[in-house]
Amino acid sequence: MLHETSHARNGLPGLRGTDHIGFTVPDLDQAVRFFVEVIGCEPFYELGPFRSDGDWMETHLNVHPRTVMKRLKFLRCRHGSNFEIFEYSAPDQDGLQPRNSDVGGHHLAFYVDDIGEAVAYLKARGVRVLGEPTVRTEGLSAGQSWVYFLSPWGMQLELVSFPAGKAYERETKRRLWHPANPHL
C-alpha cells in the first residue's frame, strides 16, 4: 500500500511517475544504433510515418501543419523511463542541437554502478566525454559522481553514479531509488 504524503495530494490526479521521455534526432537509424550498441538499450516498437493535410499536426503537436513525423521508435534502457525517439521533417525545422544553457536545452542521465569503468568504455568506443567525472564530496550531493558525454549527433548525455547514496537522502523522509535497495 502506498503511503499518502502531502506530495500525493497535490498535482495531477492519479500521477504515478514518468512514463517516457521523447526527443527528436536527425537520423533515427543512427540514434537507435547508438542507444542499442553503445548504451545497451532495447528497442521494442516503431511507428510512422504520420502526416496531415489539415491542421492536426499543429493542433496536437504544436508543429508546422506540413510536418511529417517520419518514424518513431521506443527503447528501454533497463530501469527507468522509456525513450520515444522521433525523426521529423518540417518546413521550419531547426537542425541545431540545443545546449543545456539554451531554452529547451536538456540532457539524459544514465545511472551506472562504476563511473570510471563506464567512462573508459565510452572512450574506447570513440564517444566524446566532456572532461573527467566530477566527484561531490560535500553538500547535499555528496557521494555522487557525474560526467557529460555527447551522442554522435551532439545530444548531451550524462553518466551519474552514487553507489553509497547521496547526502540529502539521509536527511529526508522521501526516499528515492537507490542501487543498494532497488525495491524502495
Legacy VTK file of the C-alpha trace (Angstrom):
# vtk DataFile Version 3.0
C-alpha trace
ASCII
DATASET POLYDATA
POINTS 184 float
0.000 0.000 0.000
1.265 3.455 -0.865
1.506 5.990 1.938
-0.140 9.270 1.072
2.049 12.319 1.581
1.434 15.994 1.011
3.083 15.448 -2.401
0.489 12.841 -3.338
-2.434 15.179 -2.551
-1.189 17.959 -4.847
-0.705 17.917 -8.596
-2.136 15.661 -11.258
-4.851 13.298 -10.073
-3.593 9.706 -10.271
0.037 10.656 -11.023
2.330 7.645 -10.682
5.529 8.880 -12.325
7.259 9.454 -15.641
6.192 7.084 -18.432
8.584 8.102 -21.200
10.856 10.838 -22.481
10.564 11.898 -26.112
13.200 13.629 -28.181
13.911 14.280 -31.845
17.062 13.170 -33.629
18.326 13.933 -37.137
18.676 10.249 -38.136
16.577 7.626 -36.347
18.653 4.653 -37.522
21.880 6.260 -36.263
20.269 7.078 -32.899
18.858 3.578 -32.445
22.246 2.023 -33.280
23.952 4.273 -30.729
21.440 3.626 -27.949
21.369 -0.137 -28.614
25.011 -0.901 -29.488
26.818 1.597 -27.239
24.439 2.379 -24.360
22.727 -1.038 -24.170
19.069 -0.107 -24.621
16.453 -2.407 -26.120
14.180 -1.258 -28.969
10.638 -2.551 -28.697
8.436 -0.954 -31.333
8.279 1.547 -34.160
5.518 3.671 -35.684
5.180 6.064 -38.592
5.067 7.905 -40.813
2.431 10.410 -39.693
1.336 13.494 -41.625
-1.811 15.550 -42.101
-3.236 17.623 -44.934
-5.185 19.635 -42.357
-4.088 21.218 -39.113
-3.838 18.046 -36.997
-0.041 18.252 -36.595
-0.214 21.881 -35.489
-3.224 21.376 -33.209
-1.993 18.226 -31.480
1.807 18.547 -31.590
2.396 22.330 -31.886
4.479 21.909 -35.053
4.150 23.276 -38.594
0.970 21.834 -40.182
3.001 20.199 -43.017
5.418 18.493 -40.636
5.999 14.809 -41.301
6.873 12.593 -38.398
8.842 10.112 -40.488
9.232 7.438 -37.804
9.415 6.997 -34.092
10.933 4.188 -32.111
10.524 3.240 -28.460
13.510 1.992 -26.477
14.002 0.926 -22.888
17.328 1.251 -21.094
16.962 -1.249 -18.267
15.477 0.540 -15.219
13.854 3.913 -15.763
11.660 5.605 -18.297
11.232 4.525 -21.900
12.535 6.715 -24.724
10.385 7.751 -27.649
12.803 8.820 -30.369
11.424 10.786 -33.336
12.700 11.655 -36.775
10.793 14.578 -38.308
10.935 16.677 -41.431
9.319 20.105 -41.333
9.437 23.266 -43.457
10.514 25.311 -40.417
12.728 22.704 -38.713
15.718 23.947 -36.703
18.576 21.465 -37.055
20.706 22.878 -34.237
21.086 20.761 -31.104
20.251 22.912 -28.028
22.877 23.205 -25.319
21.952 22.942 -21.637
22.050 26.747 -21.403
19.560 27.180 -24.285
15.828 27.420 -23.665
14.635 23.872 -24.272
18.104 22.551 -23.534
18.128 19.151 -21.927
20.136 16.042 -21.278
19.505 12.403 -20.442
21.298 10.878 -17.477
22.163 7.185 -17.203
22.868 5.659 -13.813
25.935 3.373 -13.773
27.444 1.312 -10.954
31.071 2.263 -11.725
31.556 5.631 -13.416
35.260 5.048 -14.134
34.530 1.795 -15.923
31.668 3.411 -17.892
33.842 6.383 -18.955
36.618 4.031 -20.136
34.016 2.024 -22.089
32.668 5.147 -23.837
36.142 6.444 -24.685
37.138 3.032 -26.101
34.165 3.328 -28.472
35.151 6.805 -29.656
32.438 8.640 -27.713
33.342 12.222 -26.786
33.388 12.523 -22.991
33.401 16.101 -21.690
36.186 16.299 -19.132
36.641 13.910 -16.251
33.985 12.844 -13.732
33.054 15.413 -11.112
33.021 13.866 -7.650
30.882 15.532 -4.986
32.353 15.225 -1.504
30.401 17.963 0.311
26.882 19.295 0.490
23.601 17.621 -0.371
25.054 15.846 -3.443
27.995 14.330 -1.555
28.514 10.767 -2.740
27.602 11.490 -6.361
29.881 11.386 -9.410
28.840 12.614 -12.836
30.225 13.386 -16.285
28.687 14.531 -19.579
29.222 12.919 -22.967
27.854 13.504 -26.467
25.914 11.320 -28.856
27.190 11.138 -32.455
24.710 13.913 -33.416
25.712 16.142 -30.455
22.947 15.412 -27.940
24.087 15.921 -24.341
24.040 12.808 -22.195
25.285 12.179 -18.672
26.608 9.333 -16.584
25.789 9.506 -12.888
26.708 7.219 -10.016
26.126 7.302 -6.265
26.684 3.738 -5.042
26.597 4.738 -1.359
23.705 7.173 -1.841
23.603 10.961 -1.775
23.813 13.056 1.368
20.310 14.508 1.004
18.798 11.018 1.030
19.940 10.548 4.626
18.137 13.747 5.632
14.750 13.334 4.007
11.762 11.094 4.619
11.103 10.982 0.889
13.301 8.157 -0.427
14.427 7.763 -3.998
15.544 4.632 -5.803
18.942 3.537 -4.610
21.173 0.922 -6.283
21.691 -0.891 -2.973
17.923 -1.179 -2.476
16.143 -1.140 -5.855
12.810 -2.050 -4.223
12.355 1.335 -2.495
LINES 1 185
184 0 1 2 3 4 5 6 7 8 9 10 11 12 13 14 15 16 17 18 19 20 21 22 23 24 25 26 27 28 29 30 31 32 33 34 35 36 37 38 39 40 41 42 43 44 45 46 47 48 49 50 51 52 53 54 55 56 57 58 59 60 61 62 63 64 65 66 67 68 69 70 71 72 73 74 75 76 77 78 79 80 81 82 83 84 85 86 87 88 89 90 91 92 93 94 95 96 97 98 99 100 101 102 103 104 105 106 107 108 109 110 111 112 113 114 115 116 117 118 119 120 121 122 123 124 125 126 127 128 129 130 131 132 133 134 135 136 137 138 139 140 141 142 143 144 145 146 147 148 149 150 151 152 153 154 155 156 157 158 159 160 161 162 163 164 165 166 167 168 169 170 171 172 173 174 175 176 177 178 179 180 181 182 183
